[in-house]
Amino acid sequence: MSVALGAPSGSKDIALATQEMEKEDNKDKKPGEEEEDEEVEKESETNGDADEKLSRKHSCTSVGSTDINDEDGGDDEDDDVKRAVQLGPQVPLKEQLEMDKDDESLRRWKEQLLGSVDLNDVGENPDPEVKILDLTILTAGRPDVVLPIPFVPDAKGYAFALKEESRYRLKFSFNVSNNIVSGFRYTNTVWKTGVRVENTKVMLGTFSPQKEPYTYELDEETTPSGMFARGSYSARTKFMDDDGKVYLDMSYYFEIRKDWPTTS
């Protein structure tokens, strides 16, 4: 408080001292130099204002972009598609093997990757095909819940229901045909009352075509608990590869309840 109250009288003394110093400086200056100094001061003030406006403009732009990202939460799924690695055109498996038949090490690596695939079954289609067959919910002490794709909602519109504070795993079953699928990955985004509460991304790997379906089991998770955790959730599940090709894009609703639903 004492510093703030003393500031006005002190500033008056400083102003008088400054005027006296300016008079002494002007005595020693040649005619015309004083006008040049005034022009320099005006130019400096003008540039200072411009710099301040420029810095404020950059600051506002930065804050604005941050706010937009925070509010929207970002569309991570679409960003994945935009950032997909450009690997060039697909080549049929038969042609791939023919290209490197003289390279023994590379040929063995490809044969190991392909496993027991029958090249007569893959045909000439260069594009891999992946079909997601089902989703299984694994919970200790309870029967496995196998959900065919696409999900069939119940009378309330839910694809499935989970008990609060329960541990579970998700297991996917899928077929790969035609060609090798590279960088196959799974994303799952969950919302409650319009707020995103989960955004999971899992790289599943690279898979060669085969007649038998693949299965992939995710890490164990625990459902939230409490009055605010129970209720309806919306979700969007996607499977895609490094080329940005989407093999499944599915939206659905599920429920977290106080108890497990009764099994028929």
Rosetta silent file (secondary structure, phi, psi, omega in degrees, C-alpha in Angstrom):
SEQUENCE: MSVALGAPSGSKDIALATQEMEKEDNKDKKPGEEEEDEEVEKESETNGDADEKLSRKHSCTSVGSTDINDEDGGDDEDDDVKRAVQLGPQVPLKEQLEMDKDDESLRRWKEQLLGSVDLNDVGENPDPEVKILDLTILTAGRPDVVLPIPFVPDAKGYAFALKEESRYRLKFSFNVSNNIVSGFRYTNTVWKTGVRVENTKVMLGTFSPQKEPYTYELDEETTPSGMFARGSYSARTKFMDDDGKVYLDMSYYFEIRKDWPTTS
SCORE:     score description
SCORE:     0.000 S_00000001
   1 L     0.000  -44.442 -176.425    0.000    0.000    0.000 S_00000001
   2 H   -63.944  -36.289  179.221    2.758    2.508    0.933 S_00000001
   3 H   -66.468  -42.535 -178.190    4.517    1.965   -2.401 S_00000001
   4 H   -66.710  -40.948 -177.680    1.344    2.544   -4.408 S_00000001
   5 H   -71.467  -30.541 -178.694    0.388    5.688   -2.529 S_00000001
   6 H   -81.216  -10.544 -174.468    3.885    7.185   -2.860 S_00000001
   7 H   -64.681  -43.263 -176.064    4.093    6.640   -6.600 S_00000001
   8 H   -60.891  -46.043 -179.276    2.277    9.776   -7.853 S_00000001
   9 H   -65.616  -38.640  179.576    4.520   12.334   -5.994 S_00000001
  10 H   -64.590  -38.495 -178.411    7.652   10.483   -7.006 S_00000001
  11 H   -67.648  -29.107  178.511    6.638   10.428  -10.647 S_00000001
  12 H   -68.399  -41.846  178.407    6.205   14.257  -10.620 S_00000001
  13 H   -64.130  -41.234  179.501    9.807   14.741   -9.457 S_00000001
  14 H   -62.471  -39.742 -179.476   11.063   12.348  -12.091 S_00000001
  15 H   -63.613  -42.095  179.860    9.191   14.271  -14.801 S_00000001
  16 H   -65.459  -41.644  179.598   10.780   17.613  -13.757 S_00000001
  17 H   -64.434  -37.163 -179.585   14.251   16.076  -13.662 S_00000001
  18 H   -66.241  -39.747  178.911   13.742   14.579  -17.087 S_00000001
  19 H   -63.353  -40.442  179.633   12.728   17.946  -18.578 S_00000001
  20 H   -64.193  -39.503 -179.656   15.877   19.600  -17.218 S_00000001
  21 H   -66.403  -38.745  179.168   18.055   16.850  -18.693 S_00000001
  22 H   -63.731  -38.113  179.019   16.388   17.235  -22.097 S_00000001
  23 H   -63.097  -43.923 -179.651   17.081   20.987  -22.080 S_00000001
  24 H   -62.626  -39.729 -179.787   20.793   20.358  -21.368 S_00000001
  25 H   -66.928  -38.509 -177.641   20.985   17.789  -24.182 S_00000001
  26 H   -68.951  -26.304  179.090   19.300   20.099  -26.672 S_00000001
  27 H   -64.039  -37.994 -176.120   21.835   22.878  -25.995 S_00000001
  28 H   -82.402  -12.369 -176.530   24.662   20.699  -27.280 S_00000001
  29 L   -82.334  148.178  176.081   22.779   19.462  -30.375 S_00000001
  30 L   -79.342  159.130  178.385   23.180   20.983  -33.783 S_00000001
  31 L   -59.367  135.355  177.783   20.161   22.402  -35.619 S_00000001
  32 L    99.627  -25.312 -178.660   18.090   19.642  -37.195 S_00000001
  33 H   -69.960  -33.801 -178.697   19.242   16.875  -34.842 S_00000001
  34 H   -64.371  -39.565 -179.898   16.334   17.500  -32.480 S_00000001
  35 H   -67.163  -37.619  178.594   13.846   16.994  -35.310 S_00000001
  36 H   -62.442  -40.666 -179.837   15.598   13.769  -36.344 S_00000001
  37 H   -63.087  -40.260 -179.994   15.329   12.456  -32.793 S_00000001
  38 H   -63.616  -39.887  179.317   11.615   13.218  -32.740 S_00000001
  39 H   -65.381  -39.388  178.508   11.135   11.307  -36.005 S_00000001
  40 H   -63.085  -41.208  179.767   13.084    8.347  -34.623 S_00000001
  41 H   -63.022  -43.620 -179.658   10.936    8.380  -31.494 S_00000001
  42 H   -63.175  -42.441 -179.623    7.714    8.436  -33.545 S_00000001
  43 H   -64.041  -39.944  179.515    8.978    5.613  -35.756 S_00000001
  44 H   -64.031  -42.976  178.837    9.976    3.597  -32.683 S_00000001
  45 H   -62.962  -41.661  179.855    6.561    4.123  -31.107 S_00000001
  46 H   -62.858  -46.058  178.756    4.852    3.097  -34.341 S_00000001
  47 H   -64.515  -36.935  178.401    6.979   -0.034  -34.665 S_00000001
  48 H   -62.091  -42.547  177.931    6.420   -0.806  -31.008 S_00000001
  49 H   -62.684  -41.314 -178.852    2.662   -0.632  -31.494 S_00000001
  50 H   -65.044  -42.112  179.633    2.915   -2.866  -34.552 S_00000001
  51 H   -63.314  -39.830 -179.837    5.068   -5.390  -32.700 S_00000001
  52 H   -64.899  -42.735  178.688    2.630   -5.392  -29.815 S_00000001
  53 H   -63.367  -39.935 -179.328   -0.319   -5.944  -32.160 S_00000001
  54 H   -65.012  -45.044 -179.246    1.569   -8.712  -33.933 S_00000001
  55 H   -65.586  -37.460  177.567    2.469  -10.477  -30.702 S_00000001
  56 H   -65.494  -38.193 -179.728   -1.109  -10.177  -29.467 S_00000001
  57 H   -62.911  -45.122  178.254   -2.383  -11.575  -32.738 S_00000001
  58 H   -63.592  -40.472 -179.082   -0.134  -14.631  -32.437 S_00000001
  59 H   -62.614  -44.476 -179.601   -1.107  -15.037  -28.808 S_00000001
  60 H   -64.461  -40.324  179.826   -4.826  -14.965  -29.586 S_00000001
  61 H   -62.754  -42.630 -179.158   -4.411  -17.447  -32.418 S_00000001
  62 H   -63.920  -47.124 -179.806   -2.512  -19.840  -30.185 S_00000001
  63 H   -63.920  -40.730 -179.033   -5.041  -19.647  -27.369 S_00000001
  64 H   -62.141  -44.718 -178.942   -7.935  -19.957  -29.777 S_00000001
  65 H   -65.363  -35.947  178.504   -6.609  -23.111  -31.403 S_00000001
  66 H   -65.495  -42.989 -179.940   -5.975  -24.660  -27.994 S_00000001
  67 H   -61.202  -41.072 -178.574   -9.498  -23.870  -26.855 S_00000001
  68 H   -63.370  -44.499  179.960  -11.000  -25.439  -29.970 S_00000001
  69 H   -64.085  -38.849 -179.887   -9.039  -28.637  -29.496 S_00000001
  70 H   -66.525  -40.149 -177.076   -9.985  -28.802  -25.834 S_00000001
  71 H   -71.548  -43.795 -176.554  -13.667  -28.265  -26.514 S_00000001
  72 H   -79.580  -22.229 -178.196  -13.974  -30.672  -29.418 S_00000001
  73 L    78.739   -4.190  178.525  -11.709  -33.270  -27.919 S_00000001
  74 L    74.858  139.648  176.091  -10.133  -33.816  -31.348 S_00000001
  75 L   -97.442   84.713 -174.151  -11.256  -36.343  -33.902 S_00000001
  76 H   -64.952  -33.731 -178.506   -8.490  -38.870  -33.341 S_00000001
  77 H   -65.362  -44.337  179.212  -10.011  -41.451  -35.630 S_00000001
  78 H   -67.167  -34.034  177.749  -10.081  -39.098  -38.604 S_00000001
  79 H   -64.038  -35.641  177.898   -6.538  -37.962  -37.776 S_00000001
  80 H   -61.740  -39.028  179.488   -5.422  -41.569  -37.977 S_00000001
  81 H   -67.584  -42.172 -178.752   -6.794  -41.773  -41.484 S_00000001
  82 H   -65.787  -34.974 -176.802   -5.106  -38.507  -42.504 S_00000001
  83 L   -91.134    8.709 -178.375   -1.778  -39.615  -41.031 S_00000001
  84 L   -57.270  135.937 -178.845   -1.934  -43.093  -42.600 S_00000001
  85 L   -68.886  131.924  178.319    1.448  -44.113  -43.970 S_00000001
  86 L   -84.746  103.639 -174.959    1.545  -44.113  -47.752 S_00000001
  87 L   -97.392    2.162 -178.465    2.969  -47.547  -48.529 S_00000001
  88 L    86.515  175.376 -176.922    2.345  -47.530  -52.278 S_00000001
  89 L   -67.702  146.330  176.842    0.035  -49.805  -54.261 S_00000001
  90 L   -70.387  148.228  178.616   -0.683  -53.301  -53.002 S_00000001
  91 L  -122.336  134.006  177.987    0.889  -56.209  -54.893 S_00000001
  92 L   -56.151  150.528 -176.761   -0.676  -59.696  -55.052 S_00000001
  93 H   -58.544  -42.647 -179.513    1.097  -62.321  -52.941 S_00000001
  94 H   -58.294  -43.524 -179.629    2.068  -64.415  -55.941 S_00000001
  95 H   -68.018  -36.128  177.830    3.733  -61.422  -57.551 S_00000001
  96 H   -61.332  -43.392  179.542    5.506  -60.513  -54.300 S_00000001
  97 H   -67.881  -35.972  179.416    7.087  -63.953  -54.091 S_00000001
  98 H   -67.427  -35.554 -177.535    8.081  -63.865  -57.746 S_00000001
  99 H   -63.542  -33.071 -172.559    9.791  -60.484  -57.330 S_00000001
 100 L  -117.294   25.393 -176.260   12.180  -61.779  -54.635 S_00000001
 101 L   -67.052  -22.527 -179.971   12.604  -65.421  -55.616 S_00000001
 102 L   -85.409  -12.896  178.821   16.361  -64.914  -56.136 S_00000001
 103 L   -96.480  102.958 -173.073   16.842  -63.472  -52.628 S_00000001
 104 H   -62.763  -45.681 -177.089   16.992  -66.548  -50.399 S_00000001
 105 H   -65.869  -42.620  179.913   16.809  -64.750  -47.052 S_00000001
 106 H   -68.070  -36.581  179.142   13.935  -62.524  -48.116 S_00000001
 107 H   -64.757  -42.268  178.660   12.067  -65.469  -49.619 S_00000001
 108 H   -64.913  -39.753  178.769   12.370  -67.434  -46.368 S_00000001
 109 H   -61.216  -42.493 -179.942   11.189  -64.422  -44.355 S_00000001
 110 H   -67.481  -38.652  178.319    8.096  -64.089  -46.537 S_00000001
 111 H   -65.223  -36.750  177.067    7.376  -67.804  -46.319 S_00000001
 112 H   -66.780  -40.074  179.019    7.641  -67.586  -42.541 S_00000001
 113 H   -66.756  -41.100 -177.974    5.302  -64.593  -42.502 S_00000001
 114 H   -74.455  -25.618  179.591    2.795  -66.271  -44.797 S_00000001
 115 L    67.825 -131.341 -175.985    2.848  -69.511  -42.860 S_00000001
 116 L   -98.351   26.209 -178.295    0.728  -72.249  -44.413 S_00000001
 117 L   -64.561  138.924  177.161   -1.260  -69.983  -46.740 S_00000001
 118 L   -92.573  112.015 -176.857   -2.333  -71.607  -50.000 S_00000001
 119 H   -64.911  -20.039  177.918   -1.433  -69.204  -52.805 S_00000001
 120 H   -71.555  -19.680 -179.111   -4.044  -70.842  -55.020 S_00000001
 121 H   -90.679  -18.327 -174.578   -6.747  -69.537  -52.695 S_00000001
 122 H   -80.970  -23.902  178.324   -5.640  -65.904  -52.563 S_00000001
 123 L    71.802 -159.689 -176.395   -6.262  -65.192  -56.245 S_00000001
 124 L  -106.394    4.748 -179.716   -5.029  -62.045  -57.979 S_00000001
 125 L   -73.599  118.873 -176.753   -6.767  -59.480  -55.763 S_00000001
 126 L   -79.243  -16.134 -174.247   -4.015  -57.286  -54.258 S_00000001
 127 L   -87.023  128.139  176.033   -6.198  -55.750  -51.525 S_00000001
 128 L   -68.870  150.421  175.566   -6.348  -57.489  -48.143 S_00000001
 129 E  -124.924  132.125  178.590   -9.764  -58.240  -46.711 S_00000001
 130 E  -126.449  127.874  177.466  -10.489  -58.439  -42.996 S_00000001
 131 E  -119.143  118.135  177.470  -13.829  -59.528  -41.583 S_00000001
 132 E   -79.526  119.953 -173.724  -14.465  -59.041  -37.867 S_00000001
 133 E   -87.911  -47.769 -176.845  -16.520  -62.067  -36.818 S_00000001
 134 E  -161.594  167.995  174.818  -17.394  -61.481  -33.173 S_00000001
 135 E  -124.045  130.330  179.548  -16.524  -59.864  -29.852 S_00000001
 136 E  -116.226  131.700  176.005  -16.309  -61.961  -26.687 S_00000001
 137 E   -99.312  117.396 -177.272  -16.520  -60.538  -23.160 S_00000001
 138 E  -105.220  122.817  178.894  -14.465  -62.669  -20.767 S_00000001
 139 L  -134.712  130.474 -178.795  -15.174  -62.398  -17.025 S_00000001
 140 L   -61.341  132.757  176.805  -13.838  -64.738  -14.354 S_00000001
 141 L    82.868    3.737  179.480  -16.563  -66.876  -12.815 S_00000001
 142 L  -132.917  153.207  177.574  -19.117  -66.072  -15.510 S_00000001
 143 L   -63.681  146.738  177.129  -19.966  -67.607  -18.898 S_00000001
 144 L   -64.801  139.872  177.791  -18.329  -65.939  -21.895 S_00000001
 145 E  -104.157  109.634 -178.687  -20.598  -63.475  -23.694 S_00000001
 146 E   -99.220  119.995 -177.989  -20.149  -63.862  -27.465 S_00000001
 147 E  -112.376  113.404  177.644  -21.511  -60.940  -29.495 S_00000001
 148 E   -68.394  153.564  178.734  -21.723  -61.407  -33.272 S_00000001
 149 L  -100.548  129.399   -0.642  -20.787  -58.474  -35.509 S_00000001
 150 L   -75.270  159.930 -178.886  -22.751  -56.291  -36.039 S_00000001
 151 L   -64.596  148.723  174.891  -24.168  -56.124  -32.522 S_00000001
 152 L  -110.338  109.258 -176.831  -27.837  -56.883  -31.962 S_00000001
 153 L   -69.944  154.844  177.097  -29.221  -54.465  -29.336 S_00000001
 154 L   -82.054 -168.912 -176.588  -31.647  -55.606  -26.651 S_00000001
 155 L   -62.670  -27.138  179.762  -35.092  -54.134  -25.986 S_00000001
 156 L   -88.191   -5.956  179.816  -33.501  -51.070  -24.331 S_00000001
 157 L    94.954    7.600 -178.550  -31.137  -50.503  -27.254 S_00000001
 158 L   -95.177  139.203  176.686  -27.974  -51.743  -25.499 S_00000001
 159 L   -74.177  -33.606  177.134  -25.510  -54.079  -27.197 S_00000001
 160 L  -163.895  170.994  178.857  -24.415  -55.473  -23.816 S_00000001
 161 E  -134.062  143.168  179.033  -24.326  -54.664  -20.095 S_00000001
 162 E  -124.426  149.748  176.015  -21.480  -54.827  -17.577 S_00000001
 163 E   -83.060  141.905  178.855  -21.485  -54.850  -13.790 S_00000001
 164 L   -63.282  148.635  178.249  -19.794  -51.925  -12.078 S_00000001
 165 L    53.049   43.515  177.827  -16.302  -52.499  -10.620 S_00000001
 166 L  -118.968  146.658  179.590  -15.898  -55.790  -12.459 S_00000001
 167 E   -92.850  138.403 -177.750  -12.815  -57.089  -14.263 S_00000001
 168 E  -153.740  163.004  173.959  -13.190  -58.225  -17.838 S_00000001
 169 E  -129.502  151.266  174.689  -11.302  -58.814  -21.081 S_00000001
 170 E  -109.417  136.477  178.571  -12.335  -58.327  -24.694 S_00000001
 171 E  -128.447  129.702 -179.964  -11.439  -60.894  -27.337 S_00000001
 172 E  -107.438  147.732  174.560  -11.884  -60.390  -31.080 S_00000001
 173 E  -124.468  131.200 -176.573  -12.143  -63.005  -33.775 S_00000001
 174 E  -151.260  155.193  177.211  -11.441  -62.066  -37.408 S_00000001
 175 E  -108.260  143.323  175.045  -10.584  -63.507  -40.803 S_00000001
 176 E  -121.995  131.219 -179.410   -7.860  -62.245  -43.168 S_00000001
 177 E  -139.602  166.605  176.182   -7.969  -63.058  -46.878 S_00000001
 178 L    76.162  -54.327 -174.007   -6.408  -62.072  -50.238 S_00000001
 179 L  -156.548  172.414  179.104   -3.252  -60.420  -48.950 S_00000001
 180 L   -71.035  133.146  173.880   -1.207  -59.462  -45.894 S_00000001
 181 E  -100.157  123.536 -174.604   -2.797  -56.760  -43.740 S_00000001
 182 E  -107.082  138.711  177.672   -0.121  -54.497  -42.268 S_00000001
 183 E    63.263   40.410 -179.838   -0.424  -52.357  -39.152 S_00000001
 184 E   -69.896  126.474 -176.305   -3.849  -53.718  -38.251 S_00000001
 185 E  -140.559  160.559 -176.079   -5.168  -51.742  -35.285 S_00000001
 186 E  -121.830  133.754  174.400   -8.193  -51.290  -33.060 S_00000001
 187 E  -128.266  143.222 -179.904   -9.604  -48.032  -31.694 S_00000001
 188 E  -142.413  121.833 -179.930  -12.448  -47.606  -29.249 S_00000001
 189 E  -118.065  133.941 -175.582  -13.908  -44.296  -28.068 S_00000001
 190 E  -125.411  137.476  176.974  -16.514  -44.097  -25.294 S_00000001
 191 E  -123.990  148.827  170.610  -18.760  -41.184  -24.255 S_00000001
 192 E  -132.636  123.370 -176.338  -21.066  -40.642  -21.297 S_00000001
 193 L    50.394   40.260  176.232  -23.606  -37.798  -21.455 S_00000001
 194 L    83.542   -2.548 -179.397  -21.653  -36.327  -24.377 S_00000001
 195 E  -106.148  129.457  179.155  -18.264  -36.313  -22.599 S_00000001
 196 E   -71.705  124.884 -177.668  -15.486  -38.552  -23.856 S_00000001
 197 E  -114.021  -10.352  179.709  -14.371  -40.841  -21.037 S_00000001
 198 E  -154.527  141.671  175.776  -12.169  -43.309  -22.918 S_00000001
 199 E  -145.266   94.193 -173.805  -10.044  -43.342  -26.057 S_00000001
 200 E  -101.276  134.963  174.992   -8.260  -46.671  -26.573 S_00000001
 201 E  -132.221  125.506 -177.903   -5.819  -47.431  -29.403 S_00000001
 202 E  -131.621  124.862  173.668   -4.217  -50.852  -29.774 S_00000001
 203 E   -83.402  115.603 -177.148   -1.827  -51.985  -32.504 S_00000001
 204 E   -83.972  -36.180  176.382   -2.770  -55.594  -33.194 S_00000001
 205 E   129.690 -161.628  179.582    0.009  -56.350  -35.703 S_00000001
 206 E  -114.136  133.188 -173.162    0.512  -57.720  -39.209 S_00000001
 207 E  -131.587  137.381  176.647   -1.463  -60.774  -40.363 S_00000001
 208 L   -93.256  158.709  179.508   -1.236  -62.990  -43.415 S_00000001
 209 L   -67.896  141.238  176.303   -4.290  -64.553  -45.064 S_00000001
 210 E  -158.864  158.791 -177.588   -5.417  -67.922  -43.734 S_00000001
 211 E   -72.726  -38.907 -179.130   -8.567  -70.030  -43.626 S_00000001
 212 E   -77.177  142.283  179.320   -8.731  -70.256  -39.837 S_00000001
 213 E   -71.717  150.183  172.315   -9.804  -67.097  -37.986 S_00000001
 214 E   -86.819  154.453  171.164   -7.400  -65.155  -35.826 S_00000001
 215 E  -129.261  142.198  179.778   -8.190  -64.282  -32.209 S_00000001
 216 E  -136.910  126.821 -177.476   -6.759  -61.356  -30.273 S_00000001
 217 E  -109.318  127.062 -179.690   -7.300  -60.780  -26.562 S_00000001
 218 L   -82.338  168.338  178.117   -6.940  -57.286  -25.074 S_00000001
 219 L   -66.122  156.761  179.999   -5.565  -56.448  -21.633 S_00000001
 220 L   -68.453  142.023  177.699   -7.818  -56.754  -18.613 S_00000001
 221 E  -128.774  165.362  177.986   -9.893  -53.726  -17.685 S_00000001
 222 E  -127.374  129.590  179.690  -12.104  -52.751  -14.747 S_00000001
 223 L   -71.714  148.154  177.744  -15.440  -51.006  -15.109 S_00000001
 224 L   -68.411  165.740 -178.570  -15.954  -47.811  -13.088 S_00000001
 225 L  -134.730  164.158  179.160  -18.192  -47.839  -10.044 S_00000001
 226 L   109.664  166.391 -175.820  -20.521  -45.511   -8.194 S_00000001
 227 L   -60.054  -39.797 -177.213  -23.796  -43.790   -8.839 S_00000001
 228 L   -78.306  -19.626  178.885  -22.378  -41.484  -11.510 S_00000001
 229 L   -81.128  -26.852 -179.174  -20.595  -44.325  -13.298 S_00000001
 230 L   -74.734  151.138  176.729  -23.738  -46.379  -13.756 S_00000001
 231 E   128.938 -158.600 -173.085  -25.982  -45.763  -16.729 S_00000001
 232 E   -91.533  140.081  176.084  -25.844  -45.507  -20.502 S_00000001
 233 E  -128.816  146.792  171.546  -22.674  -45.142  -22.583 S_00000001
 234 E  -110.417  148.531 -176.005  -22.181  -44.629  -26.309 S_00000001
 235 E  -144.887  157.188  175.276  -19.170  -46.068  -28.121 S_00000001
 236 E  -136.391  121.233 -178.055  -17.523  -46.208  -31.522 S_00000001
 237 E  -114.201  134.764 -179.631  -15.246  -49.082  -32.487 S_00000001
 238 E  -134.709  145.375  170.318  -13.007  -49.121  -35.560 S_00000001
 239 E  -123.330  129.793 -177.542  -10.571  -51.551  -37.153 S_00000001
 240 E  -150.485  172.622 -179.970   -8.179  -50.193  -39.780 S_00000001
 241 L  -121.911 -173.401 -176.562   -4.703  -50.715  -41.256 S_00000001
 242 L   -65.685  -25.182  178.796   -1.617  -48.651  -42.108 S_00000001
 243 L   -80.156   -3.394 -177.721   -3.104  -47.610  -45.450 S_00000001
 244 L    84.615    6.502  178.563   -6.063  -46.037  -43.647 S_00000001
 245 L   -75.123  127.216 -177.459   -8.462  -48.679  -44.935 S_00000001
 246 E   -98.226  124.819 -178.807  -11.307  -49.153  -42.459 S_00000001
 247 E   -98.499  -22.213  176.004  -12.639  -52.705  -42.118 S_00000001
 248 E  -153.975  130.869  175.746  -15.211  -51.996  -39.411 S_00000001
 249 E  -136.408  102.857 -168.139  -16.705  -48.744  -38.135 S_00000001
 250 E  -130.245  128.138  175.543  -19.438  -49.479  -35.625 S_00000001
 251 E  -110.583  143.242 -175.851  -21.338  -47.246  -33.185 S_00000001
 252 E  -161.932  174.942  176.837  -23.429  -48.676  -30.378 S_00000001
 253 E  -120.066  145.500  171.198  -24.681  -48.255  -26.792 S_00000001
 254 E  -139.330  172.015 -172.694  -23.884  -50.299  -23.702 S_00000001
 255 E  -131.054  141.576  169.574  -24.818  -50.108  -20.034 S_00000001
 256 E  -108.879  123.325 -173.654  -23.001  -50.291  -16.706 S_00000001
 257 E  -118.048  170.127  177.045  -25.291  -51.642  -14.005 S_00000001
 258 L   -70.840  -32.244  179.430  -25.209  -52.323  -10.283 S_00000001
 259 L  -134.354  161.952  175.264  -25.477  -56.074  -10.948 S_00000001
 260 L   -64.720  144.981  175.170  -24.910  -58.409  -13.842 S_00000001
 261 L   -66.934  149.716  179.427  -27.930  -58.936  -16.073 S_00000001
 262 L   -69.817  138.381  178.910  -29.687  -62.244  -15.560 S_00000001
 263 L   -93.744  138.170 -178.198  -28.721  -64.950  -18.015 S_00000001
 264 L   -83.209    0.000    0.000  -31.477  -66.930  -19.695 S_00000001
